[in-house]
């Protein structure tokens, strides 16, 4: 009887893993797209035919979701809640899911900068938790009122060192960092109880970073449903040239298994990117190989716990925003890198 029960459990587990693999998400952060379109950029497929960018990503590269950052009070309305809504409605029309990436800043927030929005300056910790909560509810309510339900919401962007510095710096005020994460989590669940809430850290190959940060969040009452990772072999090697890209990918896949087991949660690679160099096609071919490996192993070698891979700004053209890791060429057409999503 025990053997029969063990066999049944094994069959059920395998079926669950297969179901998760079939629901594996491929997506893209496209926060630059509205600005590109205002500037008159026209996108093409690899045959040179004009295409609408989101439709191209979905139809030709199997992308079923977009990711959009949102800033509190940005200059000129860039990445504000209204831009988010417009892009979310476009994605919905195409049958694509959306991930909302709250930076909780008026501009960029990342491991090197987590600035407090101007409107929240000088507030107490208690008031700033309320600021964060009210703002999160306001943005998500706007989506809800317009018929959009985000599938995922990030409470902070690459918060390896905390957010809303110095008040929420993880080393200086770890309890307050966790408190901000909890405030964001509760705000999301108030508007969308079934939406997946993500804590997002950078350097997905650094297991010790994830243990340290997530242990602190958990210790002080923070909550999450899923862990988001950034995986950039290019940036990791720039800081540590002795590293090898394939080893960085191996370490990230291993870390996905570790984090999902330790914290009993799913994981997603919410940012990745590979170098575009139109003068050296072999560099882009190497990017395609690395991306294909990431997608394949994230889907098949994480016990079904990695739920997807998002490319950060694939449609960013060479030289735009001084960024090297898009995946389109200067003619606004996909490079070989994008083929990594369809292998």
URBEL-V248937 format. One record per residue. N is the residue number from 0. D_LAST is the distance of its C-alpha to the last C-alpha in whole Angstrom. Layout:
BEGIN
N&D_LAST ; N&D_LAST
END
This chain:
BEGIN
0&43 ; 1&41 ; 2&39 ; 3&38 ; 4&37 ; 5&35 ; 6&33 ; 7&33 ; 8&32 ; 9&29 ; 10&28 ; 11&28 ; 12&26 ; 13&23 ; 14&23 ; 15&23 ; 16&20 ; 17&18 ; 18&20 ; 19&19 ; 20&15 ; 21&15 ; 22&16 ; 23&14 ; 24&14 ; 25&12 ; 26&15 ; 27&17 ; 28&20 ; 29&22 ; 30&26 ; 31&26 ; 32&25 ; 33&29 ; 34&31 ; 35&28 ; 36&29 ; 37&33 ; 38&33 ; 39&31 ; 40&28 ; 41&26 ; 42&22 ; 43&21 ; 44&17 ; 45&16 ; 46&19 ; 47&21 ; 48&22 ; 49&24 ; 50&22 ; 51&23 ; 52&20 ; 53&20 ; 54&19 ; 55&17 ; 56&15 ; 57&15 ; 58&14 ; 59&12 ; 60&10 ; 61&10 ; 62&13 ; 63&16 ; 64&18 ; 65&20 ; 66&22 ; 67&26 ; 68&28 ; 69&32 ; 70&35 ; 71&38 ; 72&41 ; 73&39 ; 74&40 ; 75&40 ; 76&38 ; 77&35 ; 78&32 ; 79&35 ; 80&35 ; 81&36 ; 82&33 ; 83&31 ; 84&32 ; 85&31 ; 86&28 ; 87&28 ; 88&29 ; 89&27 ; 90&24 ; 91&26 ; 92&26 ; 93&23 ; 94&22 ; 95&21 ; 96&22 ; 97&23 ; 98&24 ; 99&27 ; 100&28 ; 101&32 ; 102&33 ; 103&36 ; 104&37 ; 105&38 ; 106&36 ; 107&33 ; 108&33 ; 109&31 ; 110&32 ; 111&35 ; 112&36 ; 113&37 ; 114&40 ; 115&42 ; 116&42 ; 117&45 ; 118&47 ; 119&46 ; 120&48 ; 121&51 ; 122&50 ; 123&51 ; 124&48 ; 125&49 ; 126&49 ; 127&46 ; 128&44 ; 129&46 ; 130&45 ; 131&41 ; 132&41 ; 133&43 ; 134&40 ; 135&38 ; 136&39 ; 137&40 ; 138&37 ; 139&35 ; 140&38 ; 141&38 ; 142&34 ; 143&36 ; 144&38 ; 145&36 ; 146&34 ; 147&31 ; 148&30 ; 149&28 ; 150&25 ; 151&26 ; 152&28 ; 153&28 ; 154&32 ; 155&32 ; 156&29 ; 157&29 ; 158&32 ; 159&32 ; 160&36 ; 161&37 ; 162&37 ; 163&40 ; 164&42 ; 165&44 ; 166&45 ; 167&42 ; 168&41 ; 169&40 ; 170&42 ; 171&45 ; 172&45 ; 173&42 ; 174&44 ; 175&44 ; 176&40 ; 177&40 ; 178&42 ; 179&40 ; 180&37 ; 181&39 ; 182&40 ; 183&37 ; 184&36 ; 185&39 ; 186&39 ; 187&35 ; 188&36 ; 189&39 ; 190&38 ; 191&34 ; 192&35 ; 193&32 ; 194&30 ; 195&28 ; 196&29 ; 197&28 ; 198&29 ; 199&27 ; 200&27 ; 201&26 ; 202&25 ; 203&23 ; 204&23 ; 205&27 ; 206&28 ; 207&32 ; 208&31 ; 209&30 ; 210&33 ; 211&35 ; 212&34 ; 213&33 ; 214&36 ; 215&39 ; 216&37 ; 217&38 ; 218&41 ; 219&42 ; 220&41 ; 221&38 ; 222&35 ; 223&32 ; 224&29 ; 225&26 ; 226&26 ; 227&23 ; 228&22 ; 229&21 ; 230&19 ; 231&20 ; 232&20 ; 233&22 ; 234&25 ; 235&25 ; 236&25 ; 237&28 ; 238&30 ; 239&30 ; 240&29 ; 241&29 ; 242&26 ; 243&23 ; 244&20 ; 245&18 ; 246&21 ; 247&21 ; 248&17 ; 249&19 ; 250&22 ; 251&20 ; 252&18 ; 253&22 ; 254&24 ; 255&22 ; 256&23 ; 257&26 ; 258&27 ; 259&26 ; 260&28 ; 261&31 ; 262&31 ; 263&30 ; 264&27 ; 265&24 ; 266&22 ; 267&19 ; 268&18 ; 269&19 ; 270&19 ; 271&17 ; 272&17 ; 273&16 ; 274&19 ; 275&19 ; 276&22 ; 277&22 ; 278&24 ; 279&22 ; 280&19 ; 281&18 ; 282&18 ; 283&15 ; 284&13 ; 285&14 ; 286&13 ; 287&10 ; 288&10 ; 289&12 ; 290&10 ; 291&7 ; 292&9 ; 293&11 ; 294&9 ; 295&8 ; 296&12 ; 297&13 ; 298&12 ; 299&13 ; 300&16 ; 301&18 ; 302&20 ; 303&19 ; 304&20 ; 305&18 ; 306&17 ; 307&15 ; 308&14 ; 309&16 ; 310&15 ; 311&19 ; 312&20 ; 313&17 ; 314&19 ; 315&22 ; 316&23 ; 317&24 ; 318&28 ; 319&28 ; 320&29 ; 321&29 ; 322&26 ; 323&23 ; 324&20 ; 325&19 ; 326&16 ; 327&18 ; 328&20 ; 329&24 ; 330&24 ; 331&22 ; 332&19 ; 333&15 ; 334&14 ; 335&12 ; 336&11 ; 337&10 ; 338&7 ; 339&6 ; 340&6 ; 341&4 ; 342&0
END
